[in-house]
Structure formats: structure tokens, C-alpha cells
């Protein structure tokens, strides 16, 4: 098993085994393979992946994935968020455009709410849709800097349903400037302008 954490477009894989799906990265000449989980080793790889001229990925291996995750997570402020991959009766997905990227509605977990409640609330706030909650889809992880703090966001994604005829209201206070339904066959035109974690959700 593995956990994938995005640093911009660059992935770090936390692995307890090297699966066939990781062969692309394992055999990339620039990929860094690390089998030490000490604090200094993790700090070193985080420094390496931040370099602009580093364009591959990092495979961080240890036999106990839970222990590896705990050791890695200690280096970040953890923020949990919930969001939805919303589909209408025609099979189209709802995309939002904010800050120069095509995205999916999601947001931070508020105190006292469940992650499912968070996902439904954020969809309503960001799009105006009272979407129907479906099954859990996947969790994505990405890193960002927040006023000098190194943050790792855990985003929990759910399948959701909403009618194509529903009124869409972009939350402009969150810099959302466009909302649109996109058929799966047309997603290829939007994926290059989406965050890699969002691409993973759309492809799941």
C-alpha cells in the first residue's frame, strides 16, 4: 500500500511495498528512493522536493505504513477538509474555476461537524447546490505553505448527485468565478489546468 502526497505537481509516495503502479517513478532517473524515516532524512527530502529544478518524485519506504505516516505527518500542520465529486443525471461532473485552476468544491472541517457534513456544506456554500451525499470516494493529500507554516491538507472526497437544472451560484468570496458541468469525454481539456489531486479524484 502507499499514500501519495502532492507538493505542487511533485508526488511523495509513502510505501510499505513497491507496487507495480509505482514502477514509472521507481525507474525515473530523477526519482529519489529513501528507506530511512528519521527526522533529518525526512527534512532533507522535503528540502529536495522544494527545489524548482526537481521534477520527479520521491519514494519513501518503510515496512510499517502507519508508523511511516506518523513520522512524516509530524513535520506538518494537519488540516482536514471535505469535498464532493458531483455528478448529474447525464453523467457530467461539476467543475469550479478559482485562482487560475479548475477545481472541485471542498473546504475545511469546522469544529463539531463530521467530515460528511463538511463536504455537503462546502458544496452548498461554494456552488449553491444542495447535493445528495453518496459513497466515500478517496482521500487526497497535498502540501502548501500558509504564512510560514508548512501545512498538509487531508481532503476526504465523496460521490454526490445534483440535477443538471439546479441553479449554480459561485461563491465569489472564495474566488470562484465559474461553475460548469463537464461531460467525462470532455474532461481532457480541463485536466491540464487542474490540481493533480483533483485529477486523481476525477479519474477515480
C-alpha distance (Angstrom), angle and dihedral (degrees) to the residues before:
residue distance angle dihedral
X1 . . .
X2 3.78 . .
X3 3.79 143.4 .
X4 3.81 118.5 -140.7
X5 3.80 119.6 -148.8
X6 3.80 119.5 -173.5
X7 3.79 122.5 -142.8
X8 3.78 97.8 -171.9
X9 3.81 103.0 -55.5
X10 3.81 93.1 -23.4
X11 3.82 119.4 95.8
X12 3.77 130.4 -146.3
X13 3.81 112.9 -160.4
X14 3.80 118.6 -154.4
X15 3.81 103.6 -158.8
X16 3.78 140.0 179.7
X17 3.82 89.0 -174.2
X18 3.80 135.0 14.8
X19 3.79 104.7 -113.3
X20 3.80 125.0 -160.2
X21 3.82 89.5 -111.1
X22 3.82 88.1 66.3
X23 3.81 95.5 54.4
X24 3.81 90.9 99.2
X25 3.79 90.0 62.1
X26 3.79 96.8 35.5
X27 3.81 91.1 59.1
X28 3.80 96.9 40.1
X29 3.82 107.7 113.3
X30 3.81 92.7 -134.0
X31 3.80 97.9 46.4
X32 3.79 114.3 114.6
X33 3.81 117.1 -140.4
X34 3.81 115.5 -158.1
X35 3.80 126.0 -177.1
X36 3.79 97.3 173.3
X37 3.79 120.1 89.1
X38 3.79 101.2 -172.1
X39 3.78 119.3 131.8
X40 3.82 93.8 -109.0
X41 3.83 91.7 49.0
X42 3.80 92.0 52.3
X43 3.81 91.8 46.4
X44 3.79 89.4 50.9
X45 3.79 94.2 52.9
X46 3.81 91.4 46.3
X47 3.79 88.1 53.9
X48 3.80 90.2 49.2
X49 3.79 96.3 50.3
X50 3.80 90.9 50.6
X51 3.81 91.3 63.2
X52 3.84 111.8 107.4
X53 3.80 92.2 -137.0
X54 3.81 93.0 56.3
X55 3.80 108.0 95.9
X56 3.80 106.1 161.1
X57 3.79 130.8 67.8
X58 3.78 142.1 -97.9
X59 3.79 126.6 -119.9
X60 3.79 111.6 -156.8
X61 3.80 110.4 -169.7
X62 3.78 132.4 -167.5
X63 3.79 129.7 148.2
X64 3.81 94.0 -121.7
X65 3.80 110.1 58.1
X66 3.81 94.6 -172.3
X67 3.81 91.2 54.3
X68 3.79 91.1 45.3
X69 3.80 91.7 51.1
X70 3.81 91.1 49.3
X71 3.81 91.8 50.7
X72 3.82 92.5 47.3
X73 3.82 95.9 43.5
X74 3.84 91.0 56.0
X75 3.81 89.3 74.8
X76 3.82 94.6 63.0
X77 3.75 145.2 53.9
X78 3.82 103.4 -113.7
X79 3.81 118.9 -137.1
X80 3.80 121.1 -175.8
X81 3.80 122.3 -150.7
X82 3.80 138.6 175.2
X83 3.77 129.6 -147.0
X84 3.76 146.3 157.5
X85 3.76 142.4 -120.8
X86 3.78 97.0 -148.5
X87 3.78 120.9 -157.3
X88 3.80 128.6 -173.8
X89 3.80 129.8 -148.5
X90 3.81 89.9 -88.5
X91 3.81 93.0 56.7
X92 3.82 94.7 -108.6
X93 3.82 121.4 140.5
X94 3.80 125.2 -132.2
X95 3.82 115.0 -121.4
X96 3.78 128.2 -175.3
X97 3.80 126.5 -157.8
X98 3.78 118.8 -141.5
X99 3.78 135.6 151.7
X100 3.76 92.4 -0.5
X101 3.82 96.5 -53.2
X102 3.78 137.7 97.3
X103 3.77 105.9 -122.5
X104 3.79 144.8 165.0
X105 3.81 123.5 -115.4
X106 3.79 113.6 -92.5
X107 3.79 139.8 133.2
X108 3.77 147.5 176.2
X109 3.78 123.1 -63.1
X110 3.81 113.0 -105.9
X111 3.81 121.6 -140.9
X112 3.79 112.6 -86.6
X113 3.81 98.3 16.4
X114 3.79 130.1 106.1
X115 3.78 120.3 -119.1
X116 3.82 88.8 -111.1
X117 3.80 91.0 54.4
X118 3.79 89.1 47.7
X119 3.81 92.4 53.4
X120 3.81 93.5 50.2
X121 3.82 92.5 44.8
X122 3.79 93.9 49.3
X123 3.81 92.2 49.7
X124 3.81 89.7 51.5
X125 3.80 93.3 47.2
X126 3.79 96.3 45.1
X127 3.81 100.2 39.8
X128 3.80 108.5 15.2
X129 3.81 90.5 -119.2
X130 3.79 122.1 135.0
X131 3.80 90.2 -153.1
X132 3.80 124.6 -170.4
X133 3.79 112.3 -115.3
X134 3.79 116.5 -123.4
X135 3.80 134.8 175.0
X136 3.77 126.1 -34.4
X137 3.80 109.0 -95.4
X138 3.82 110.5 -173.9
X139 3.80 145.4 -53.8
X140 3.78 121.4 -109.6
X141 3.80 127.8 -165.0
X142 3.78 128.7 -154.8
X143 3.77 136.7 165.6
X144 3.79 129.4 -132.9
X145 3.79 138.6 161.9
X146 3.79 118.6 -115.6
X147 3.80 112.9 -168.7
X148 3.78 92.0 -41.7
X149 3.79 96.3 -37.6
X150 3.80 118.9 116.4
X151 3.80 105.2 -133.3
X152 3.79 130.1 -169.0
X153 3.79 112.7 -162.6
X154 3.79 120.0 -153.5
X155 3.82 107.5 -158.8
X156 3.80 118.0 -167.2
X157 3.79 112.2 -156.5
X158 3.79 129.4 -157.7
X159 3.76 135.2 -171.3
X160 3.81 109.6 -113.8
X161 3.79 136.6 -178.0
X162 3.80 130.5 -144.9
X163 3.82 132.9 160.1
X164 3.80 119.2 -100.7
X165 3.81 89.0 -130.1
X166 3.82 94.0 60.3
X167 3.79 117.1 116.5
X168 3.80 113.1 -105.6
X169 3.80 117.9 -144.6
X170 3.82 116.0 -176.6
X171 3.80 115.5 -144.4
X172 3.78 98.0 -125.7
X173 3.82 92.1 -176.4
X174 3.82 85.4 68.5
X175 3.83 91.1 49.4
X176 3.81 93.7 -105.9
X177 3.80 106.4 152.1
X178 3.82 102.6 167.4
X179 3.79 139.5 25.8
X180 3.78 123.8 -172.6
X181 3.78 143.9 162.8
X182 3.80 112.8 -118.4
X183 3.79 125.4 -167.5
X184 3.83 114.9 -129.2
X185 3.82 90.4 -116.7
X186 3.82 89.4 58.9
X187 3.80 98.3 46.9
X188 3.79 92.2 95.4
X189 3.80 90.2 74.9
X190 3.82 91.0 56.1
X191 3.81 104.0 38.5
X192 3.84 96.1 78.0
X193 3.82 87.9 60.3
X194 3.81 94.3 47.1
X195 3.79 130.5 89.5
X196 3.82 112.5 -97.6
X197 3.81 91.9 -117.7
X198 3.81 89.4 53.6
X199 3.80 89.4 50.8
X200 3.79 87.8 54.8
X201 3.81 91.4 52.3
X202 3.79 93.1 48.9
X203 3.79 91.5 48.7
X204 3.82 95.3 45.0
